[in-house]
Amino acid sequence: MIRAGALTQLFILLAAACLLASCAVQQPVISAAQQPLETLRDWRMDGKLGFRSPEKNGSAWINWVQRQDAYDLRLSGPFGASATRIQGDSNFAVLSQSGRDDIYAASGEELSEWLFGWQFPVAQLVSWVKGLPAAEPAPQKIVTAPTGLLESLQQQGWTLQYSNYRQEAGWVLPGRIEGKKDPYAFTLVINKWHLPDDLSAVGQ
């Protein structure tokens, strides 16, 4: 005859097993063909970028094309209403807005400070947007899920939270990134990835 205490323990064990199984089902499905994210050097991303600072808040639609080390960001919407475009690589950057002279700088960070009032981590985002720590500086903290996907990251004073991963061709990529570095914060929601398998879309 099974005692009440034993039944309670059995119930708890079964409930825990069901909960773990439920959590496992909710994890992104990673294909066996998943490729190292470091090999993804050419891509295009469409989404929405929002930011908060003590001086102002804003949001804009973003179209980002990356080809090796060269980037081309186009912003449209409230704070990018005048068709803002930032192009550059590791050596230079230029900000273009319709009806205004181009502004040149040594980096995208300098141009973002002119645009937002604070330095947006453009160089690091090239890696962060894919769910990877940037090459430098060294991360302070990395938290990954059992699947190996990045859940949170602390690097260069920023704390990042990742969610909404999905399979895109040979890679698993995030759909939402939230970054915070007091008193600044941003949220990047990625609506669509265009990857090397879709070469006609990359660079449009």
N, C-alpha and C positions, 0 to 999 in steps of 0.2 A: 504494500500500500504506500502511495507517494504522499509525503507530508506536505502541508500547506507551504512551508518555507521552501521546500524543494521546487514546488510548482511555481512559486514566485520567482525563484532564481532562473528557472527554465524559461519563463515568460520574458524576463529581462534579457536573457541571452538571445532569444528569438527576435525580440524587438530590435536589439542592437544589430543583429545580422541583417534584418530587413532594412534598417536605416543605412547601413554601410552599402548594401546592394543598391539602394536608391541613389545614394551619392555617386556610386560608380557609374550608374546609367547616365547621370547628368553630365559627366565629364565629356569633353569634346572627343570625337572619334578620330584617332590619328591613323592614317593609312601607313601601311608598311613601306610605301614609297616616299614617306616624308623625307624631304631633303634638308640638309643643314641650312639654317637661315643665313649664315655667313655667305652662302653662294648666291643669295638673291641680291644682285647689284643693280638691276634695271627693273623699274616698276612704276606704276602710276596708281595714285590713291585719290578717291573722291570722297568728301565727307563734310563735316561741319566742325568748326573750331570755335569754342567759347573761352573767354578769359575774364578774370576778376582781379582787380587791384584797388588800392585805396582811392586812386584818382578816378578810375572809370571802369565800367564793365562793357563787354561787347561780344559780338559773335559774327561769324562770316562763313560762307561756303568756301571750301578750300579744294583746290585741284593741285596735286603735288606730283610732279614727274621727276624721277631720279634716274640718272644714267651714270653708273659708276660713281665718281665723286662729284659730279655736277648736278645741281638741283634747280628746279624751276617751280616756284610756288605762285599760284594765282588765287587771290582773295576777292570775293564779291559779297555784297550784303552791307549791313550797317556800317562796320568800321572799314570795310573794303569796298565801299560803294563806288569809288572812282576807279574801279578796275585796277587794284593794286597788284603789282607783280614783283617778286623778289627772285633774282637769278644769281647764281654764283657757284663757287667751288671752294677748295681749301685755300685759295690765294686771293680771291676778290669776291665782291658782291655788289649788285646794283638794284636799286629800288625804282620802279617806274610806275607813274600814275598819269592817267590821261589829263592833258592840259597843264602838266607841270614838267619842269626839267628833271632829268634823271639824277638820282643821288647815289654816289659811289662810296664804298667803304671797304675795309679790309675783310669784313666778315658779315654774315647774315645777322649775327647777334647785335652788331652795331646798328644795322638798319632797323632791326626790330625795336631797338630802344627808341629810335626816332619815331617809329610808327606807334608803338604801344606806350612808351614812357618807361619801359624797363626791358631788360635783355631777355628775349625768348631763346631757349636753348636749341637753336637751329641745328648746330653740328651734332649734338647728341641725339636729337630726334630722328636723324637718319637711321640710327640703330634702334632707338626706343620704339619707334612706330612699328617695327617688325616683331617686337617682343624680345629684344636683345639688349643687354647692357652695352653702353658705348665703350669703345676701346680704352678711353681715358677720360677723366681720372679713374682710379680704381673705385669700384662700387663700395659703399659702406655696408650694404646689406642686400642680399638676394633671397627671395622666397619663391620656390617653385612648387607646382602641384605634383602629385604622384605621376602624372603623365610627362613631367619634365617641362611643362609650359610655365612661363613666368607669371607669377601672381602679383608680386610686388617687388619694387626696386627702390633703393636709396642710393642716389649718385649725384655728385656735384651740388649737394644741398637740396635736391629735389626728392620728393617721395612720390612714387608712381604706383597706381593700382590698375591692373589689367583684367578685362572681362570680355565676354561675348566672342570667344575664339571660334573660328570656323575653318574648314578645309578649303583651301584655294589652290587648285592645280596640285603641285607637288609639295605645298607648304601648308602649315597651320598658322594662321595669322590672327592677331587681335582685332576686335571690332570696336572696342572702347578703351580709352586710356585717360585716366584722371591724374593730373599732376599738381603738386602743391609745394610751394617754397614760400613760407610766410614772408610778406603778406600777399603773395601772388599765387594764382591758381589757374589751371586751364583744364578743359575737357575736350578731347578729340574723339568724335564719333565717326567711324569709318563706314561709309555706305557701300563702297565698291572698290575692290582691288582689281587692277589690270596687270597681269604678270607676263613674263617672257613668252608663254605659250600663246598670248594674245598680242603679238607684236604690232598689229595694226593700231591697237589702242594706246600703246606706250609711246609717249612723245607727241600725242595729238594736242 
